[in-house]
Amino acid sequence: MINIPQMKLGIVAVSRDCFPISLSEMRRKAVVGSCAVKDVEIIELQTIIENENDTVKALEEAAELGINSLVIYLGNFGPEGPLTQMAQRFDGSVMFASAAEESTSCLADMRGDAYCGMLNASYSANLRNIRPHIPPYPVGTPDEVAEMIKDFVPVARTILGLKSLKIFSFGPRPHDFVACNAPIKALFDLGIEIMENSELDLLDLYQQAEGHPDIPAIIEDMEKELGDNNPYPDLLPKLAQYEVALLEFHKNNLGASTFGIFANKCWPSFEKFFGFVPCYVNARLAERGIPVACEVDIYGALSEYMITCATNHPATLLDINNTVPKDMVEKNAETLGDYTEKDLFMGFHCGNTAPSCMKNSQLRFQKIMHSLMEPGQAPDITRGTLEGQIKAGEVTLFRLQSTADTKLRSYVAQGDILDIDPESFGSIAVFAIPEMQRFYRHVLVQKRYPHHAGIAFGHVGKTLYQVLDLLGVTDIDYNQPKEERYPNEIPSVFLG
């Protein structure tokens, strides 16, 4: 992945001055040792924060070490003022965690009371209007805290990515899909930059890329990737030229941002002027951590990028598209397991899913556009999709969306992609979500979500929920399994 943050995680201990500072130091070292066992890379700050002067020193130490995410660890009660100053002034993602008492032998003279200190730390954080990541139960043994830190890594990586993100769009958001026309003000509220461009700008970039020295190498890479599944070798030079154009634009227009993604107009005029569909190139860029959302779906691109940061794996954007026919359900009854017909739908898009996420794939033409643009003719300008069955396995559906009045809301739904032949075209698979019929009606329809869903290949609902919490998004529907919830945690409309 070339377009997501590289983590450099640090841990700083804090100590209330009326408690032994050695207790915080000893417990910090134990946490770092447990992190090493779990293959969590973490840098141990030597400064222990007891007062504001220590905060200044710790900030300098963190800057010198290049730390971009920080665990503030209460080895004992901790000074809530200085520790939340550290969180407020540190330029990166921050997590709070605290130490549990090890055994009865420490209760007489080496009790830390961090269980109590976490309460004051959280109160002080609210006074300073900061939102550190606080795990569901933020007090634990070194091994338990190390596990919390491991869970924090993808959360921190996603927050860092959003802080330095720029979204490039090409073309007006389509009239036919008004659902993609959500207000963009909420992006600025998140600190995300956006640069909107016209389709003519994109055509100009494409034409300027003709003869670019990287094109032969890209063609060779495409040939290797497609292998025998390449019925259109004559199309590859055009696709390679388009890929170069997007990558050059990406490199030259990040400006003050570090990461960039795209939301591009891809039909109907695109095919007539470019002479192909861009789907395969979109899939290849997604493979590298640069999602290219279809139909100028800006919030779809953002959702894909959040997934990519959370999973360190390509995401895709699919239509929540069509029902699964009864005869297909009956034919695959054993594959369904506990899922019912009403839990199923087909996720589809023209051909934008990364090759590594496909069970099988081939360079093809876009069937719907072909019937519209080239009826009765051999495919030409509608060629360029990557079609096939998407791999089976765990899946998370996710979207962050602005409402018409610029409020952010989101859904997170975990389930499975089933190994069932979809018997159709495009990048496609049969999806199963527990209580999908209720999710469809009471979340997607009732809360006015558009048809595009970001697709994460794995169960990452917990990570995405925690990211949303840090962003201050409160309108979230999440089908976290009931057995994994704390009482009153994360209400779910569609699981009841």
N, C-alpha and C positions, 0 to 999 in steps of 0.2 A: 504494500500500500504506500503510494507516494504522496497522498493528499490528506493525511490525518496526523495528529500530533504524536510526537515521540515523548513518552512519559519520562520524567525524572522526578521521582517521588522521594520526599524527605519526611522525617519524623522528628518533632521537637517535644521534649518533656517539659512539663510545668510543675511548680511546687509552691504551695503556700508556705510562707517563711516560718510559720510556727510548727511545721512538720519537718521531719528529716529529709533534706534534699537527696541524701543517698538512696532513699526509698524510691524516688522517682527515677534516679539514674539506674538503679538495679532493675527496676521493672521495665524501663525503656530498652535496656540491653536484652532482656528476656524476650520482649516482643520482636526485636530485630532478629534474634536467633530463630524464633518461630517462623518469621517471614522467610528466612533463608531456606528452611526446611520445605516451605510451600512454594519455592521458586518465585517469590515476590521480591523484586529488586527495590531496596529502600536505603536511603542515605541517612545516617544517624548524625543529627546536629549535636554538637558537643555542648552548646549553650543550653542551660536549663533556665527557664523563665520564672523568676520570682517577683520581678518588678519591671517598671517601664524601661529602665536602662538595659535590662536583659532583653527586652523586646527589640530594642534598637539593634543590639548586638546580634540577636538571632536573625533578624531581617537581613543584616549585612552578610552573615554567614550563609544564609540560604541563597542570596544573590550571587555570592562568590562561587557557590557550588552549582549554580545553574538550575536550582530546583524550581519546578513549575507546578507541583502539587504537593500538599502538605498535610500530614497527620499531626494534629495537636493532641498530645497524650497526657491525660491527667493521671500521673503516677500516684499522686495523693490529691487532697481536696482541690488544690490549685488556686491561683489568684485570678478571679474571673475578669477583672479589669484588664491587666496586661495580656492575658491569653486571648481575649477577644479583640484587643488592639492588634495583636499579631495577625489574627484572622482578617481583620479589616484592612490592614495595610499590605498584606501579602498579595502579590499580583498573580493569583492562580487559584485552583480549586483547593478547598480546605475541608477536612474531616475532623470531627471531635470523637474521641474515644476515651474510656477511663478504665482504671484497673480494679479488678475484684480482689478481695482479700484472699491470700493463698491458703491459709490454714488457721486453726485455732491458736497455734503457737505464736502468731504475729499479733494477736488482738490486744495483748497487754501493752506492748511498747512500740510496735511497728504497724499499727493500723493506719490505713491511708484515707479512708472516708471519701474516696473519689466518687462513690455512688451519690453522695450528698453534693459534692462539688459540681457534678454535671448539671444539676438543677440550676445553680447560680450561673454557670457558664452559658446555658441556653437562654436564661433570662437576660443576661448581659448582651448576648448576641442580638436579641430582639431590640434592645435599647439602641444598639448601633446600626440597626436595620441591615444586618447581614444574615445570609442563609447558608451556614456551613452544612455539610452532609453529616447527619447524625443517624447512625444505623438504628434499625428497629428496637434493638436492645443494646445500648452502646457501652455496656460494662461487661468486662470479661477477663478471663485468664489470658496469659500471653498467647496461647494457641488460638483462643477464641477471637482475640483482638486481631491477630494476624489474618484470620479468615475474614473479618470485617474489612481489613485493609485490602485484601485480595478482591473483595466485592466492590470496593471503592475505585479500583483502578479503571475499569471501563466507564464508570460514571464520570470520573475526573477527566478522562481522555475526551469524552463527548463534550463536556462543558468547555474545555480548552479549545476544542475545534470550533464550537459556536462563537467563542469570543473573538476568533480571528478569521471568520468566514465571510466570503463574498459570493453572492449569487449573481450569475450572469444570465440574462434572458435575451432571447432573440425572437422578435416577432410579437405582435399584439396577442393578448390572450384571446382564445378563439370564441367567436360569437356562439358557435354550436355547443360549446361546453361552458356555459356561464358559471358552472360550479367551480371552475378554475380561477374565477375572477375575484378571489378574496382580497380585501384591502391589505396593503403591504406595510402599513404603519407598525403593526406588531413586530415586524422584523427589526425595525430600528429600536424598538423597546428592548429587544433581546441583544442589541449591540451588533447585529448582522448588517453588512453593507449589501446593497443591491445596485446593479448596473444594467439598465434596460436598453436594448438595442433593437434595431429594425431587421426585418428579413433581408433587406437590401444590404445592410452592413454585413450580414453573414454571407451573402452571395459574393460580395466584394472580397471578403477574406478568403473564400474558397477559390476564387479566380486568381488571387495573388499567390496562392500556395502552389499553383501549377509549376512543375519542375523543381519543387523543393528537394534538396539532397536527401532528406529522410524517407522519401516515398518508396524507393526500392526496398529498403530494409523493412518497412511496414508491410509491403506486399508479401515479402518473403515470410514474415511472421504470420500473416493471415493465412497463407498457403499451408504453413506448418500446422497452425491451429485447426484449420478446417479439414485437412487431410483429404479423404475421398468424398467428403460431404460438401463439395464445392462445384456445383453444376454451372457456375457463372464466372470462370476465371477472368473473362474480359472486363468484369465489373470491378475487380479489386483495385486497379489504378485510381478510379474515381473515389472509391471508399477511402483509400489510403490518403488521397489528397484532402479529403474532408477531415480525416482524423488529424492530419498535420495542421490544418487551419484552426481547429478547435484547440489543440495543444499549444500552438503558438500564441493564440489569443489569451489562453489561460495564463501562460507564462508572462506575457507582456502587460497584463491589465490587473494583476492582483493589487498593485498599489500598496497601501498601508496594511492590507490583509495578508494572511499567510496561506490560506486555503481557499479554493474556489470550486464551485459546482455550476451546473447549467440547467436551465429550463427553456427548451427550444420549441418553436413552432415546427411541426414536422409534416403537416398536410393542410389543405390540398394543393397549395401553390408550390410547395417545396419540390415535389416530384417533377413538375413541368420545367422548372428552371435548373435544378441540379441534375436531374436525370436518374435518380435512384431514391430509395427510402433510407433514412439514416440509422435504422434500428441496430444493425450489426456493429456499427461504430459506437453507438450508445452503450451497447453491451460490453464492448472492449474497454471503454473508459471506466465503466462501473467496476470492472475487474481490477482496475488500478486505484480505486478509491475516489473517482471523479464521477459521481452520478450525473446522468443527463436525463432529466425528466421530460416526458412526452407532453405535447400540447400546452407548453408554457405553464405547466403546473408548478408554480414556485414553491408552494407549501409541500407538494409531493417531493420535490428535489430536496427540500430541507429535511423532510422525514427520512428519506433515503440516506442522507448524510449522517443524521443522528444514529441510524441503525449501523451504518458502516463504522462509525467511531466506537459504538458500544460493542460491536462484535469483532472488529478487526477483520471483517469478511465482506465481500460484496453484498449489496442489497439490490432489490429490484422494485419496480413500480408496476402493479397490475390492476386491471379492472376487477372489481368484485362483480363477476360478469354474468354467469348464467347458472341455472339449476342443473342438477345431475339427473338425467332421465331414469325413470323407474327400472327400465330393463338393465341399465348399467349397474344400478344399485343391486338388483337381484343377482346379476351375474358375478358380482364381487362381494357377496355377503360376508365371506370369511375375512376379507381384507378390512372390512368396516370395523370389526371388533365391537366395542360398545356404542359406536356412533350410529345414529339413525339417519334416515333420508333427509330429515329437516335440519340436520347438522351440516349438510354438505353444500358446497357450491363449487363452481369452476373459476379459478383465477386465470386471467388471460391478458396478454398484450401482444402487439404485432410481432415482436421479436427482439426485445431489448434486454433480455436476461443474460447475465454473464455466463460464458461457456462453462465455467467451473461449477455452476449451479444447475446445469442441465444433465439429465440422464442420457439424452441423445439430442443431437442438434444438427441442422443442415442449413446452409445458406439457401434462402427461398425467396418468394415474392409475396407481397401483401395481398391476400386474396380479396378482401373487401375493397381496397383501393383499386385493384385490378378491374373488378367488375364495374367500378365507377369511372375509371379513367381510360381503360384499354379494353372495353368490352369486345369479345370476339377476336382479340388479337393475342399474339404471343407476348408474354410479359417482357417489359423493357424498363420503363421508368418506375415501375412498382417493385423492382427487385432490390434486395438488400436486407431482408429480415433474417434473423437467426431463429429458426423454428424447431420445436421439439417438445418433449415432455420434461417438465421441471423435476428435479430429484425429489424423491420421497424423504420424509424425516420430520423432525420437530419444526414448527414454524410459529412466528409471532407476526400478527398484523398490527400496524402502527400508523397513526397519522396525527400530526400536530397541525391545527387549522385555526385560522382567524375567522371569527364570526363577522357578520356585516358591520357590527358596531365595534370592531377591532379588539374583541376579547379573545384570548387564546383558550382553546379546548382541545382535548385529545382522547383517543381511545387506544387501548392495548389489549389485544385478544390473542391468547395462546391456543395452539391446537396442533394439527398434523397435516402434512401433505401426504396423501395416500398413494401407494404404488399401484395406481389404476390407469390403464391406457385411456386417455381422454378422448381418443378417436376424433380429434378435431385439429384445427390448424393454429398457428401462432406459438408463442411461448406460453405453455398452458399446463395445468395440473388440476387434479381434484383435491380440494381443501376440506378439512373437517375441523370445525370449531364447536366446542361444547355449547349447547343452547344457541346455535347460530340463528335459529328463527327468531328468538327473542332479541338477540344482539342486532339483527337486521332491522327489526321493527322499532325497538325501544332505544337504540343508540344511533344507528346509521340513518334511519328515516326520521325519527323523532327529533334528533339533534342536527339534522340537515347537513350531513357529511356528503361530500362528492364521491364519485365512483372509484377513484384511485386510492389504493392502499399501499403503503410501504411494506415490503416483505422482508423480514429477518429470518435467516435460515438457522433456527435454534430457538430455545425458550429464553428470551431476554427481557421478559416483561418487567421483572423486578428492577433490573438496571434502568430501563427506560422510565419506569415510574419514578425512580429516585432522581433521575435527571430532571424530569418535569417538576418534581417537588422543589429542587434547587432553583429552577427557573421561575418559580412562583405560580405555576399553572395549577389551578384548584379544580377545574371542571374536567375530571378524568373518569373514564369508565374503563375498568381493568378486571378481567376475569381471572384474577389470581386464584388458584385452587384454594378452597376453603380451609383445607388442613394446613396450609402454609400461612394463613393470616393470623394476626393477633386479634383479640376481640375489638370490634369497632374499627378495624383498620381497613382502608381501601374498599369502600362500598362498591358493589357491582350491581348495576341495574339489571343486567340480563342473567345473572346467576341467582339473584334473589337473596 
